[in-house]
Amino acid sequence: MKVLITGAAGRLGRASRPPLRQAGHALRITDLSTASLDPVAGEDALSGNLGEPAILERALAGVEVVVHWAATSNEQAFPLVLENNHRVLYELYEGARRHGVRRIVYASSNHAFGLHETSTRLRLDSPYRADCFYGLSKVWGEELGRMYWTKHGIETVALRIGTFMNLPPRNVRELSTWLGLEDLQQLVKLAVEKPGVGFAPVWGISANTRAWYDLSEPNALGYVPRQNAEEFAAGLPKEDAAAADDPASRYQGGKFVTQSWTPAAQRPHR
């Protein structure tokens, strides 16, 4: 099938292209610059900002499935998050309506749940607890996808990506959130090919011993991760016990939680 991959020059975009090519899908890859895409046989490269109507129309022409990685990918000034993660996503879904795209694979995030404490084990229907404007944009994106499925029949697979760096975990937190390369590639292939998923959220992590998410719960894709961050645990520096009261240690969102965090002494008196 014809698959559009946005943000195809980024870490997730590059890592997700090989298994889809090998499965015989025709890929259209997009990013801001063609030079950064390094297209190979079986890939049709298109550069430009998807916020521009002409670029979006060219990108979606003839496409059946969109794998949407393009976005502001961490906490930034709210106007930038609003532009890239709200407005452009809305335009993408509206474009999908016009072009008869049947599914969007959406890069959601663990930061849509980052204000849950690390002692909490989450299920797929656990309430959102965004930890920043970026995380909040992912809540909005998931609900946008749910609405377009219900009202317009466009499927959405919401991949709640943990930490993917194409590297081993770098710290203790990532032993809970890590997503290995093999698992990412399995996840994306299933997200594109699995029939009849409707609106389907899936935890985008590996089978980590310390996962904060209940991976025993079935998901719509039949995704069963095989890698485990725990095999790297012995090589990581130990977490400072004095940091236990730090919001970055208390909450699942880590350092994202502490951005613009108001100290208790500066909060309004109750």
C-alpha positions as CSV (number, residue, x, y, z in Angstrom):
1,M,0.0,0.0,0.0
2,K,1.0,3.6,-0.3
3,V,2.2,5.0,3.1
4,L,3.1,8.5,3.9
5,I,5.8,9.0,6.7
6,T,6.0,12.5,8.0
7,G,9.1,13.6,10.0
8,A,10.9,10.9,8.1
9,A,14.3,12.3,8.7
10,G,14.0,12.1,12.5
11,R,15.0,9.2,14.8
12,L,11.6,7.6,14.7
13,G,11.1,8.3,11.0
14,R,14.4,6.8,9.9
15,A,14.0,3.7,12.1
16,S,10.4,3.0,10.9
17,R,11.2,3.1,7.2
18,P,13.2,-0.2,6.6
19,P,10.5,-2.7,7.9
20,L,7.8,-1.0,5.8
21,R,10.0,-1.0,2.7
22,Q,10.9,-4.6,3.3
23,A,7.2,-5.5,3.6
24,G,6.7,-4.1,0.1
25,H,4.9,-0.8,0.9
26,A,5.5,2.2,-1.3
27,L,6.7,5.0,0.9
28,R,6.3,8.7,0.5
29,I,8.7,10.4,3.0
30,T,8.5,14.0,4.0
31,D,10.4,16.4,6.1
32,L,11.4,20.1,6.0
33,S,14.5,19.4,3.9
34,T,14.9,16.8,1.1
35,A,18.7,16.7,1.8
36,S,18.1,15.3,5.3
37,L,15.8,12.5,4.0
38,D,18.4,10.3,2.2
39,P,15.8,8.5,0.1
40,V,16.5,5.0,-1.2
41,A,14.7,2.8,-3.8
42,G,11.1,2.5,-2.9
43,E,10.9,5.9,-1.3
44,D,9.3,9.0,-2.9
45,A,10.8,12.1,-1.1
46,L,8.9,15.4,-0.6
47,S,10.2,18.3,1.3
48,G,8.3,21.2,2.9
49,N,6.1,22.3,5.8
50,L,2.9,20.3,6.1
51,G,1.3,23.5,7.5
52,E,1.3,24.8,3.9
53,P,-1.8,23.6,2.0
54,A,0.0,22.9,-1.3
55,I,2.6,20.7,0.4
56,L,0.0,18.8,2.4
57,E,-2.1,18.1,-0.7
58,R,0.9,16.7,-2.5
59,A,1.9,14.6,0.5
60,L,-1.5,13.0,0.9
61,A,-2.3,12.3,-2.8
62,G,-2.9,8.6,-3.3
63,V,-2.0,7.7,0.3
64,E,-3.9,5.0,2.3
65,V,-2.1,5.2,5.6
66,V,-0.1,8.1,7.3
67,V,2.6,7.4,9.9
68,H,2.8,10.9,11.5
69,W,6.0,11.5,13.4
70,A,6.4,15.2,12.4
71,A,5.7,17.5,15.4
72,T,7.4,19.6,18.1
73,S,8.8,16.7,20.0
74,N,9.5,18.2,23.5
75,E,8.4,21.1,25.6
76,Q,8.7,24.4,23.8
77,A,7.0,27.8,23.9
78,F,3.3,27.2,23.7
79,P,2.8,29.1,20.4
80,L,5.2,26.6,18.7
81,V,3.4,23.6,20.3
82,L,0.1,25.0,19.3
83,E,1.2,25.5,15.6
84,N,2.9,22.2,15.1
85,N,1.0,19.8,17.3
86,H,-2.5,21.2,17.2
87,R,-3.1,23.2,14.0
88,V,-1.0,21.1,11.6
89,L,-2.5,17.9,13.1
90,Y,-6.0,19.2,12.5
91,E,-5.1,20.1,8.9
92,L,-3.6,16.6,8.5
93,Y,-6.9,14.9,9.6
94,E,-9.0,17.3,7.4
95,G,-6.7,16.4,4.5
96,A,-7.1,12.8,5.2
97,R,-10.9,13.3,4.9
98,R,-10.5,14.9,1.5
99,H,-8.2,12.2,0.2
100,G,-9.9,9.2,1.6
101,V,-7.0,8.2,3.8
102,R,-8.2,5.3,5.9
103,R,-5.7,5.4,8.9
104,I,-3.4,7.7,10.7
105,V,-0.7,6.2,12.9
106,Y,-0.2,9.0,15.5
107,A,2.9,9.5,17.6
108,S,1.4,10.1,21.0
109,S,3.6,10.1,24.1
110,N,4.1,8.9,27.7
111,H,4.0,12.6,28.6
112,A,0.2,12.5,28.1
113,F,0.4,10.6,31.4
114,G,3.4,12.1,33.0
115,L,1.8,13.4,36.2
116,H,0.9,9.9,37.3
117,E,3.2,8.9,40.1
118,T,5.8,6.3,39.5
119,S,4.0,4.0,41.9
120,T,1.0,3.8,39.6
121,R,0.7,1.1,37.0
122,L,-1.4,2.3,34.0
123,R,-3.8,0.6,31.8
124,L,-4.9,1.7,28.3
125,D,-8.0,3.4,29.7
126,S,-6.2,5.1,32.6
127,P,-7.0,8.9,32.7
128,Y,-4.7,11.3,31.0
129,R,-2.3,13.3,33.3
130,A,-0.3,15.6,31.0
131,D,2.9,16.9,32.4
132,C,3.5,19.9,30.1
133,F,2.1,21.7,27.1
134,Y,3.8,19.1,24.8
135,G,2.1,16.3,26.8
136,L,-1.2,18.1,26.7
137,S,-0.9,18.4,22.9
138,K,-0.7,14.6,22.8
139,V,-3.9,14.2,24.8
140,W,-5.6,16.5,22.3
141,G,-4.2,14.6,19.4
142,E,-5.5,11.3,20.8
143,E,-8.9,12.7,21.3
144,L,-8.9,14.3,17.8
145,G,-8.2,10.9,16.4
146,R,-11.0,9.3,18.4
147,M,-13.4,12.0,17.2
148,Y,-12.4,11.5,13.5
149,W,-12.9,7.7,13.8
150,T,-16.3,8.1,15.3
151,K,-17.5,10.9,13.0
152,H,-15.6,10.2,9.8
153,G,-14.4,6.6,9.9
154,I,-10.7,7.5,9.8
155,E,-8.9,5.0,12.0
156,T,-6.2,6.1,14.4
157,V,-3.5,4.0,16.1
158,A,-2.2,6.2,19.0
159,L,1.4,5.0,19.7
160,R,2.2,6.2,23.2
161,I,5.9,6.3,22.7
162,G,8.1,6.0,25.7
163,T,11.8,6.7,25.1
164,F,13.3,5.8,21.8
165,M,16.9,6.9,21.1
166,N,18.0,3.8,19.1
167,L,20.4,3.3,22.1
168,P,20.4,1.5,25.4
169,P,18.7,3.2,28.4
170,R,20.7,6.2,29.7
171,N,19.3,6.4,33.2
172,V,17.1,4.7,35.7
173,R,13.9,6.3,34.5
174,E,14.4,4.9,31.0
175,L,14.4,1.4,32.4
176,S,10.6,2.0,32.6
177,T,10.0,3.9,29.4
178,W,12.6,2.5,26.9
179,L,11.5,1.3,23.5
180,G,14.1,-0.8,21.6
181,L,14.6,-0.7,17.9
182,E,13.3,-4.2,17.1
183,D,10.2,-3.5,19.1
184,L,9.6,-0.1,17.4
185,Q,9.9,-1.7,14.0
186,Q,7.4,-4.5,15.0
187,L,5.0,-1.9,16.4
188,V,5.0,0.4,13.4
189,K,4.5,-2.5,10.9
190,L,1.6,-3.8,13.0
191,A,0.1,-0.2,13.2
192,V,0.2,0.1,9.4
193,E,-1.0,-3.4,8.5
194,K,-3.4,-4.7,11.2
195,P,-6.9,-4.6,9.8
196,G,-9.9,-3.1,11.5
197,V,-8.5,-1.4,14.6
198,G,-10.8,1.7,14.8
199,F,-9.3,4.0,17.5
200,A,-6.5,2.0,19.1
201,P,-4.1,3.3,21.8
202,V,-1.0,1.2,22.4
203,W,1.9,1.6,24.8
204,G,5.0,2.2,22.8
205,I,7.6,0.6,25.0
206,S,9.5,-2.6,25.2
207,A,8.8,-5.5,27.7
208,N,10.5,-3.7,30.5
209,T,10.6,-5.3,33.9
210,R,10.1,-1.8,35.5
211,A,7.4,-0.7,33.1
212,W,4.7,1.7,34.5
213,Y,2.2,0.3,32.0
214,D,0.3,-2.9,32.2
215,L,1.7,-4.8,29.2
216,S,-0.3,-7.9,30.1
217,E,-3.5,-6.1,28.9
218,P,-4.3,-7.1,25.3
219,N,-4.0,-4.3,22.7
220,A,-5.8,-3.9,19.3
221,L,-2.6,-4.5,17.3
222,G,-1.6,-7.7,19.0
223,Y,1.8,-6.0,19.8
224,V,3.9,-8.2,22.1
225,P,7.3,-6.5,22.8
226,R,10.3,-8.8,23.0
227,Q,13.1,-6.5,24.3
228,N,13.7,-5.6,27.9
229,A,15.6,-2.5,29.2
230,E,16.5,-4.5,32.4
231,E,19.4,-6.1,30.6
232,F,21.2,-2.8,30.7
233,A,20.4,-1.9,34.3
234,A,23.7,-3.0,35.8
235,G,25.6,-0.5,33.7
236,L,23.6,2.5,34.8
237,P,24.5,4.9,37.6
238,K,22.4,4.4,40.8
239,E,19.7,7.0,41.5
240,D,20.4,9.3,44.4
241,A,18.1,8.4,47.2
242,A,17.9,12.1,48.2
243,A,16.2,12.8,44.9
244,A,13.1,10.8,45.8
245,D,11.1,13.9,46.7
246,D,12.1,15.6,43.5
247,P,9.1,15.9,41.1
248,A,11.3,14.4,38.4
249,S,11.6,11.2,40.4
250,R,8.1,11.2,41.9
251,Y,6.2,11.5,38.6
252,Q,6.4,9.4,35.5
253,G,7.2,12.4,33.3
254,G,10.6,12.9,34.8
255,K,12.3,16.2,33.9
256,F,9.3,17.3,31.7
257,V,7.4,17.6,35.0
258,T,9.8,20.2,36.4
259,Q,9.7,22.6,33.5
260,S,7.7,25.7,34.7
261,W,7.1,23.9,38.0
262,T,5.9,26.4,40.7
263,P,7.7,25.8,44.0
264,A,5.3,25.2,47.0
265,A,6.3,28.5,48.6
266,Q,5.3,30.5,45.6
267,R,1.9,28.9,45.1
268,P,-1.3,30.7,46.2
269,H,-2.3,30.1,49.8
270,R,-5.3,28.0,50.4
